[in-house]
Amino acid sequence: MTGVLPDSGVEGTGAQPRSRLAAYNPLNPASRRRRKPKSIAVVLAAIWVAVLLLTAVTVQWLPLHDYTTIAGPVNLAPHLGTEFLGTDNIGRSVLSRLVFGARVSIVISFLSTLLALTIGVALGLLSVYFRGRVTRVIDIVANTVLSVPSLLLLMAIVLALRPTLVNLTCALSLIFIPTFMRLTRANALAQMSREYVIAAQAMGSGGFRLMIREVLPNSILPLLSYAVLVLPSIIVTEGSLSFLGLGVQPPTPSWGGMIAAAQATLADYPWPALMPCIVLFLTVYALNTLGDALRIKLDVREANI
């Protein structure tokens, strides 16, 4: 006898009850697309990063004082006036030093990430291409770098060398090279068993051509998504070194250096230390938000295909 089940709304005796929870299936891309609205945080993060990049690139044409120029009397409790964010303890514009410090942080973080990505990818592909002793040697070097705490390793390198921008960039890239190398090797080994690689080998492609033309282009997306997450880590690490006096040296401005310089008046006038902290927090938060969004977008398990 055919009837209607009282709680299911489905006709037929053999039909299963329809649950409200069945409307969302995490394994169904279409269902995830319905449940995942566009986040306003990603849009705000992109706007902040775009404004920061624009001001860092065009800072020399902006109507700002030079970061070494005395802009006026000491104003540690700023108000709306000629210097919007006030001046530091010797009269230099806080706004100018924040913007020029943004350029320093962005240049160091981008160059360090690019250098770590390039060397890490090269070492990862070499370990897959040669195997054997080359892989063991690369693993020993990577494990040696990873076995030392990052901040202690950076301090040792900076103390042994002069804390110039070049030395800081090379030192900061060193601590992320092993991670890029291992990520490259893991993705390359996964790609080596794919059909297009086997087909290229059957057509006579050599090992070097196979790595550059086939494996690398199909392994680069997770590396780029991770590189975006490395950027805020380098900015925080560079700020920590500058706060300790081992990073960017005065009079070149740095967010960490500005925080360290404002320690003497922190109890009575927190504004000179608060502003670089806020800018540093917003920048790191924005880059992490964009990195997470990019990782989800490029992850085939999360992609809406």
C-alpha positions as CSV (number, residue, x, y, z in Angstrom):
1,M,0.0,0.0,0.0
2,T,1.4,3.3,-1.0
3,G,1.1,6.2,1.5
4,V,2.8,9.2,2.9
5,L,5.2,8.8,5.8
6,P,4.2,11.2,8.6
7,D,7.5,13.0,9.2
8,S,9.4,12.6,5.9
9,G,7.2,14.2,3.3
10,V,8.4,11.4,0.9
11,E,5.9,9.1,-0.8
12,G,6.3,5.4,-0.8
13,T,7.0,2.7,1.8
14,G,10.6,2.2,0.7
15,A,11.7,5.8,0.9
16,Q,14.1,7.0,3.6
17,P,13.1,9.9,5.8
18,R,14.5,13.2,4.7
19,S,16.5,14.9,7.5
20,R,17.1,18.7,7.7
21,L,20.8,17.9,8.3
22,A,21.0,16.2,4.9
23,A,20.6,19.6,3.3
24,Y,24.3,20.3,3.9
25,N,26.8,17.8,2.8
26,P,30.5,18.8,3.4
27,L,31.6,16.5,0.6
28,N,29.4,18.2,-1.9
29,P,31.1,21.2,-3.6
30,A,27.7,22.7,-4.4
31,S,26.6,22.5,-0.8
32,R,29.8,24.1,0.4
33,R,29.3,26.9,-2.1
34,R,25.9,27.6,-0.7
35,R,27.2,27.6,2.9
36,K,30.3,29.7,2.3
37,P,29.5,33.3,1.7
38,K,32.1,35.8,0.6
39,S,33.8,37.1,3.7
40,I,34.1,40.8,4.3
41,A,37.4,40.2,6.1
42,V,39.1,39.1,2.9
43,V,38.0,42.2,1.1
44,L,39.1,44.5,4.0
45,A,42.4,42.6,4.1
46,A,43.0,43.1,0.4
47,I,42.2,46.8,0.7
48,W,44.6,47.3,3.6
49,V,47.4,45.4,1.8
50,A,46.8,47.4,-1.5
51,V,46.9,50.7,0.4
52,L,50.1,49.7,2.2
53,L,51.8,48.6,-1.0
54,L,50.7,51.8,-2.8
55,T,52.0,54.1,-0.1
56,A,55.2,52.2,0.2
57,V,55.9,52.5,-3.5
58,T,54.9,56.2,-3.8
59,V,56.2,57.4,-0.5
60,Q,58.8,59.7,-2.0
61,W,56.1,61.6,-3.9
62,L,53.7,61.9,-0.9
63,P,53.6,65.3,1.0
64,L,55.4,63.9,4.0
65,H,58.5,64.9,5.9
66,D,61.7,62.9,5.5
67,Y,62.0,60.3,8.2
68,T,65.2,62.0,9.5
69,T,63.9,65.6,9.4
70,I,62.8,67.3,12.5
71,A,59.2,68.1,11.7
72,G,58.4,70.2,14.7
73,P,58.4,70.2,18.5
74,V,58.1,67.0,20.4
75,N,54.4,66.0,20.5
76,L,54.0,62.6,22.1
77,A,50.2,63.1,22.7
78,P,49.1,64.0,19.2
79,H,46.0,65.7,18.1
80,L,44.6,66.9,14.8
81,G,47.0,69.5,13.4
82,T,50.1,69.8,11.2
83,E,51.4,66.4,12.3
84,F,48.4,64.1,12.3
85,L,50.0,61.3,14.4
86,G,52.4,63.6,16.3
87,T,56.2,63.4,16.5
88,D,58.6,61.1,18.3
89,N,60.9,62.0,21.3
90,I,63.2,64.1,19.0
91,G,60.5,65.7,16.9
92,R,60.4,63.4,13.8
93,S,57.1,62.8,12.1
94,V,55.5,59.5,13.3
95,L,53.4,59.2,10.2
96,S,56.5,59.6,7.9
97,R,58.4,57.0,9.9
98,L,55.4,54.6,9.7
99,V,55.2,54.9,5.9
100,F,58.9,54.6,5.3
101,G,59.0,51.7,7.8
102,A,56.3,50.0,5.8
103,R,58.6,50.2,2.7
104,V,61.5,48.6,4.6
105,S,59.3,45.8,6.0
106,I,57.7,45.1,2.6
107,V,61.0,45.0,0.7
108,I,62.7,42.7,3.3
109,S,59.7,40.4,3.5
110,F,59.2,40.1,-0.3
111,L,62.9,39.6,-1.1
112,S,63.4,37.1,1.7
113,T,60.3,35.1,0.6
114,L,61.4,35.2,-3.0
115,L,64.9,34.0,-2.1
116,A,63.7,31.3,0.2
117,L,61.1,30.1,-2.4
118,T,63.7,30.0,-5.2
119,I,66.4,28.1,-3.3
120,G,63.9,25.8,-1.6
121,V,62.3,24.9,-4.9
122,A,65.7,24.3,-6.5
123,L,66.8,22.0,-3.6
124,G,63.5,20.2,-3.6
125,L,63.7,19.4,-7.3
126,L,67.3,18.3,-7.0
127,S,66.5,15.9,-4.2
128,V,63.8,14.3,-6.4
129,Y,65.9,14.3,-9.5
130,F,69.1,12.8,-8.1
131,R,67.9,10.9,-5.0
132,G,70.4,9.0,-3.0
133,R,73.3,10.9,-1.5
134,V,72.1,14.3,-2.7
135,T,68.9,13.9,-0.9
136,R,70.7,12.8,2.3
137,V,73.0,15.8,2.2
138,I,70.1,18.2,1.6
139,D,68.2,16.6,4.5
140,I,71.1,16.9,6.8
141,V,71.5,20.6,6.0
142,A,67.8,21.2,6.4
143,N,67.6,19.4,9.7
144,T,70.5,21.3,11.0
145,V,68.8,24.7,10.2
146,L,65.5,23.5,11.7
147,S,67.2,22.2,14.9
148,V,68.3,25.7,15.9
149,P,65.6,28.1,17.2
150,S,64.9,30.6,14.5
151,L,65.4,33.8,16.5
152,L,68.7,32.5,18.0
153,L,70.0,31.5,14.6
154,L,69.1,35.0,13.2
155,M,70.8,36.7,16.1
156,A,73.9,34.6,15.7
157,I,74.1,35.5,12.0
158,V,73.4,39.2,12.5
159,L,76.0,39.3,15.3
160,A,78.6,37.6,13.1
161,L,77.8,39.9,10.2
162,R,76.8,43.5,9.9
163,P,73.0,44.0,10.3
164,T,72.6,45.4,6.7
165,L,69.5,45.0,4.6
166,V,71.3,42.4,2.5
167,N,72.4,40.4,5.4
168,L,69.0,40.6,7.1
169,T,67.3,39.4,3.9
170,C,69.6,36.5,3.5
171,A,69.3,35.5,7.1
172,L,65.5,35.7,7.1
173,S,65.3,33.6,4.0
174,L,67.5,30.9,5.5
175,I,65.0,29.9,8.1
176,F,62.3,29.2,5.6
177,I,64.4,27.4,2.9
178,P,64.0,24.0,4.5
179,T,60.2,24.3,4.6
180,F,60.0,25.3,1.0
181,M,62.4,22.5,0.1
182,R,60.3,19.8,1.8
183,L,57.0,21.1,0.4
184,T,58.5,21.1,-3.1
185,R,59.8,17.6,-2.7
186,A,56.5,16.3,-1.4
187,N,54.6,17.8,-4.2
188,A,57.1,16.7,-6.8
189,L,57.0,13.1,-5.6
190,A,53.3,13.2,-5.8
191,Q,53.4,14.5,-9.4
192,M,55.9,11.9,-10.5
193,S,53.2,9.2,-10.5
194,R,50.7,11.1,-12.5
195,E,49.7,10.1,-16.0
196,Y,51.0,13.2,-17.8
197,V,54.5,12.6,-16.3
198,I,54.5,9.0,-17.3
199,A,53.4,10.0,-20.8
200,A,56.2,12.6,-21.0
201,Q,58.7,9.9,-20.0
202,A,57.4,7.6,-22.6
203,M,57.8,10.3,-25.2
204,G,61.5,10.6,-24.3
205,S,61.6,13.7,-22.0
206,G,64.8,13.8,-20.0
207,G,64.9,14.2,-16.2
208,F,65.7,17.9,-16.2
209,R,63.1,18.8,-18.8
210,L,60.6,16.7,-17.0
211,M,61.2,18.6,-13.7
212,I,61.1,22.1,-15.3
213,R,58.3,21.6,-17.9
214,E,56.0,19.1,-16.2
215,V,56.5,18.7,-12.4
216,L,57.3,22.3,-11.4
217,P,54.4,24.1,-13.1
218,N,52.0,21.6,-11.5
219,S,53.6,21.9,-8.0
220,I,53.8,25.7,-7.8
221,L,50.3,26.5,-6.6
222,P,50.7,25.2,-3.0
223,L,54.1,26.8,-2.9
224,L,52.7,30.2,-3.8
225,S,49.9,29.9,-1.2
226,Y,52.4,29.0,1.5
227,A,54.7,31.9,0.4
228,V,51.8,34.3,1.1
229,L,51.7,32.9,4.7
230,V,55.5,33.3,5.0
231,L,55.3,37.1,4.4
232,P,53.7,38.0,7.7
233,S,56.1,35.7,9.6
234,I,59.1,37.5,8.1
235,I,57.6,40.9,9.0
236,V,57.1,39.8,12.6
237,T,60.6,38.3,12.8
238,E,62.2,41.4,11.3
239,G,60.3,43.6,13.7
240,S,61.5,41.4,16.6
241,L,65.1,41.8,15.5
242,S,64.7,45.5,15.1
243,F,63.1,45.7,18.6
244,L,66.2,44.0,20.0
245,G,68.5,46.4,18.1
246,L,69.8,43.7,15.7
247,G,67.6,44.5,12.7
248,V,67.3,47.7,10.6
249,Q,69.7,50.2,12.1
250,P,68.8,53.9,12.8
251,P,68.1,56.3,11.4
252,T,66.3,54.0,8.9
253,P,62.8,53.5,10.3
254,S,61.4,50.1,11.2
255,W,58.2,49.3,13.1
256,G,60.1,47.2,15.6
257,G,62.7,50.0,16.1
258,M,59.9,52.6,16.6
259,I,58.4,50.4,19.3
260,A,61.8,50.0,21.0
261,A,62.5,53.7,20.9
262,A,59.2,54.6,22.5
263,Q,59.7,52.3,25.6
264,A,61.1,55.2,27.7
265,T,57.9,57.1,27.5
266,L,55.5,54.2,27.3
267,A,53.9,54.7,30.7
268,D,53.0,58.4,30.2
269,Y,52.8,58.6,26.4
270,P,51.9,55.3,24.8
271,W,50.9,56.7,21.4
272,P,54.4,56.5,19.7
273,A,54.6,52.8,20.6
274,L,50.9,52.1,20.0
275,M,50.8,53.3,16.4
276,P,53.5,50.9,15.0
277,C,51.9,48.1,17.0
278,I,48.5,48.7,15.4
279,V,50.0,49.0,11.9
280,L,52.1,45.8,12.4
281,F,49.0,43.9,13.7
282,L,46.8,45.0,10.9
283,T,49.4,44.1,8.3
284,V,50.1,40.6,9.7
285,Y,46.4,39.9,10.1
286,A,45.6,41.0,6.6
287,L,48.4,38.9,5.1
288,N,47.3,35.9,7.1
289,T,43.7,36.3,6.0
290,L,44.7,36.6,2.3
291,G,47.0,33.6,2.7
292,D,44.3,31.4,4.2
293,A,41.8,32.5,1.5
294,L,44.4,31.8,-1.3
295,R,45.2,28.4,0.2
296,I,41.5,27.4,0.2
297,K,41.1,28.7,-3.3
298,L,44.1,26.8,-4.7
299,D,43.4,23.6,-2.7
300,V,41.8,21.0,-5.0
301,R,40.0,19.4,-2.1
302,E,38.3,22.8,-1.3
303,A,37.9,24.1,-4.8
304,N,34.4,24.3,-6.2
305,I,34.9,22.1,-9.3
